[in-house]
């Protein structure tokens, strides 16, 4: 495993931890449980949260386009998992995890072409 891959995995772990800590806090505060509509609505409570929510949405859509194109280009299977992880878990988790798997796939392709 390369140092870059370690960084990607650490960032995915941090992305999972810091987002879900606050997701669970929100669920406890609102009593809403896993209510995506209420959670999304609360992302638009004021100008600051609206800016961050819109920034995140554009980043997510950009990542999904990129991940789809890269997954096809590199022959990565199960692309459908990235939208699920992005919107079901966290973008801050899915993006670095995708980069980790992308990096591993590039290594495999490089090893195959180097062995010819």
C-alpha atoms as a printed R data frame, in Angstrom:
    type eleno elety resid chain resno       x      y       z
1   ATOM     1    CA   UNK     A     1   0.000  0.000   0.000
2   ATOM     2    CA   UNK     A     2   1.382  3.380  -0.978
3   ATOM     3    CA   UNK     A     3   1.520  6.376   1.338
4   ATOM     4    CA   UNK     A     4  -1.051  8.097  -0.904
5   ATOM     5    CA   UNK     A     5  -3.426  5.160  -0.452
6   ATOM     6    CA   UNK     A     6  -2.961  5.361   3.320
7   ATOM     7    CA   UNK     A     7  -3.814  9.068   3.192
8   ATOM     8    CA   UNK     A     8  -6.972  8.318   1.173
9   ATOM     9    CA   UNK     A     9  -8.075  5.685   3.696
10  ATOM    10    CA   UNK     A    10  -7.347  7.975   6.648
11  ATOM    11    CA   UNK     A    11  -9.326 10.779   4.990
12  ATOM    12    CA   UNK     A    12 -12.217  8.376   4.326
13  ATOM    13    CA   UNK     A    13 -12.182  7.392   8.005
14  ATOM    14    CA   UNK     A    14 -12.132 11.024   9.097
15  ATOM    15    CA   UNK     A    15 -14.895 11.822   6.597
16  ATOM    16    CA   UNK     A    16 -17.031  9.023   8.007
17  ATOM    17    CA   UNK     A    17 -16.353  9.959  11.634
18  ATOM    18    CA   UNK     A    18 -16.807 13.707  11.534
19  ATOM    19    CA   UNK     A    19 -19.937 13.627   9.394
20  ATOM    20    CA   UNK     A    20 -21.704 10.863  11.269
21  ATOM    21    CA   UNK     A    21 -20.849 12.334  14.661
22  ATOM    22    CA   UNK     A    22 -22.867 15.396  13.689
23  ATOM    23    CA   UNK     A    23 -25.529 13.394  11.837
24  ATOM    24    CA   UNK     A    24 -26.162 11.468  15.048
25  ATOM    25    CA   UNK     A    25 -26.180 14.734  17.022
26  ATOM    26    CA   UNK     A    26 -28.795 16.140  14.647
27  ATOM    27    CA   UNK     A    27 -30.918 12.986  14.971
28  ATOM    28    CA   UNK     A    28 -30.777 13.219  18.774
29  ATOM    29    CA   UNK     A    29 -31.586 16.950  18.786
30  ATOM    30    CA   UNK     A    30 -34.497 16.760  16.362
31  ATOM    31    CA   UNK     A    31 -35.794 13.309  17.204
32  ATOM    32    CA   UNK     A    32 -36.200 12.875  13.445
33  ATOM    33    CA   UNK     A    33 -34.158  9.693  13.150
34  ATOM    34    CA   UNK     A    34 -33.010  9.091   9.602
35  ATOM    35    CA   UNK     A    35 -35.235 11.610   7.857
36  ATOM    36    CA   UNK     A    36 -33.451 12.729   4.684
37  ATOM    37    CA   UNK     A    37 -36.093 15.322   3.797
38  ATOM    38    CA   UNK     A    38 -35.841 17.054   7.189
39  ATOM    39    CA   UNK     A    39 -32.047 16.808   7.128
40  ATOM    40    CA   UNK     A    40 -31.864 18.327   3.639
41  ATOM    41    CA   UNK     A    41 -34.372 21.045   4.607
42  ATOM    42    CA   UNK     A    42 -32.225 21.954   7.618
43  ATOM    43    CA   UNK     A    43 -29.296 22.470   5.251
44  ATOM    44    CA   UNK     A    44 -31.162 25.566   4.025
45  ATOM    45    CA   UNK     A    45 -31.905 27.241   7.371
46  ATOM    46    CA   UNK     A    46 -29.757 30.319   6.738
47  ATOM    47    CA   UNK     A    47 -27.446 31.833   4.145
48  ATOM    48    CA   UNK     A    48 -24.313 30.155   5.530
49  ATOM    49    CA   UNK     A    49 -25.834 26.671   5.625
50  ATOM    50    CA   UNK     A    50 -27.407 27.246   2.182
51  ATOM    51    CA   UNK     A    51 -24.000 28.170   0.768
52  ATOM    52    CA   UNK     A    52 -22.378 25.064   2.286
53  ATOM    53    CA   UNK     A    53 -25.233 22.801   1.163
54  ATOM    54    CA   UNK     A    54 -25.083 24.089  -2.412
55  ATOM    55    CA   UNK     A    55 -21.282 23.844  -2.420
56  ATOM    56    CA   UNK     A    56 -21.545 20.232  -1.256
57  ATOM    57    CA   UNK     A    57 -24.208 19.353  -3.822
58  ATOM    58    CA   UNK     A    58 -22.150 20.737  -6.720
59  ATOM    59    CA   UNK     A    59 -19.101 18.864  -5.387
60  ATOM    60    CA   UNK     A    60 -21.120 15.644  -5.105
61  ATOM    61    CA   UNK     A    61 -22.499 15.881  -8.638
62  ATOM    62    CA   UNK     A    62 -19.032 16.681  -9.990
63  ATOM    63    CA   UNK     A    63 -17.596 13.697  -8.132
64  ATOM    64    CA   UNK     A    64 -20.308 11.391  -9.467
65  ATOM    65    CA   UNK     A    65 -19.650 12.475 -13.068
66  ATOM    66    CA   UNK     A    66 -15.896 12.062 -12.538
67  ATOM    67    CA   UNK     A    67 -16.252  8.689 -10.797
68  ATOM    68    CA   UNK     A    68 -18.543  7.374 -13.534
69  ATOM    69    CA   UNK     A    69 -16.136  8.408 -16.293
70  ATOM    70    CA   UNK     A    70 -13.064  7.138 -14.410
71  ATOM    71    CA   UNK     A    71 -14.697  3.850 -13.424
72  ATOM    72    CA   UNK     A    72 -15.580  3.166 -17.058
73  ATOM    73    CA   UNK     A    73 -12.172  4.265 -18.317
74  ATOM    74    CA   UNK     A    74 -10.326  2.068 -15.817
75  ATOM    75    CA   UNK     A    75 -12.721 -0.879 -15.977
76  ATOM    76    CA   UNK     A    76 -13.755 -0.545 -12.325
77  ATOM    77    CA   UNK     A    77 -16.808 -2.615 -11.480
78  ATOM    78    CA   UNK     A    78 -19.815 -1.689  -9.341
79  ATOM    79    CA   UNK     A    79 -19.898  2.030 -10.091
80  ATOM    80    CA   UNK     A    80 -23.381  2.229  -8.570
81  ATOM    81    CA   UNK     A    81 -21.880  1.968  -5.085
82  ATOM    82    CA   UNK     A    82 -20.417  5.511  -5.250
83  ATOM    83    CA   UNK     A    83 -23.753  7.374  -5.472
84  ATOM    84    CA   UNK     A    84 -25.068  5.175  -2.651
85  ATOM    85    CA   UNK     A    85 -22.081  5.925  -0.423
86  ATOM    86    CA   UNK     A    86 -22.094  9.612  -1.374
87  ATOM    87    CA   UNK     A    87 -25.711 10.285  -0.476
88  ATOM    88    CA   UNK     A    88 -26.282  7.442   1.997
89  ATOM    89    CA   UNK     A    89 -23.141  7.821   4.099
90  ATOM    90    CA   UNK     A    90 -21.162 10.957   3.244
91  ATOM    91    CA   UNK     A    91 -19.398 12.626   0.328
92  ATOM    92    CA   UNK     A    92 -16.399 13.143   2.667
93  ATOM    93    CA   UNK     A    93 -16.252  9.343   2.991
94  ATOM    94    CA   UNK     A    94 -17.096  8.273  -0.569
95  ATOM    95    CA   UNK     A    95 -14.710 10.562  -2.459
96  ATOM    96    CA   UNK     A    96 -11.446  9.598  -0.714
97  ATOM    97    CA   UNK     A    97 -12.538  5.948  -0.704
98  ATOM    98    CA   UNK     A    98 -13.106  6.140  -4.464
99  ATOM    99    CA   UNK     A    99  -9.644  7.681  -4.883
100 ATOM   100    CA   UNK     A   100  -8.175  4.789  -2.897
101 ATOM   101    CA   UNK     A   101  -9.838  2.168  -5.120
102 ATOM   102    CA   UNK     A   102  -8.998  4.160  -8.254
103 ATOM   103    CA   UNK     A   103  -5.344  4.299  -7.221
104 ATOM   104    CA   UNK     A   104  -5.314  0.549  -6.607
105 ATOM   105    CA   UNK     A   105  -6.922 -0.080 -10.000
106 ATOM   106    CA   UNK     A   106  -4.311  2.083 -11.729
107 ATOM   107    CA   UNK     A   107  -1.590  0.033 -10.001
108 ATOM   108    CA   UNK     A   108  -3.117 -3.219 -11.254
109 ATOM   109    CA   UNK     A   109  -3.373 -1.884 -14.798
110 ATOM   110    CA   UNK     A   110   0.234 -0.684 -14.611
111 ATOM   111    CA   UNK     A   111   1.420 -4.076 -13.361
112 ATOM   112    CA   UNK     A   112  -0.408 -5.848 -16.175
113 ATOM   113    CA   UNK     A   113   1.016 -3.601 -18.880
114 ATOM   114    CA   UNK     A   114   4.504 -3.828 -17.330
115 ATOM   115    CA   UNK     A   115   4.465 -7.630 -17.381
116 ATOM   116    CA   UNK     A   116   3.995 -7.831 -21.147
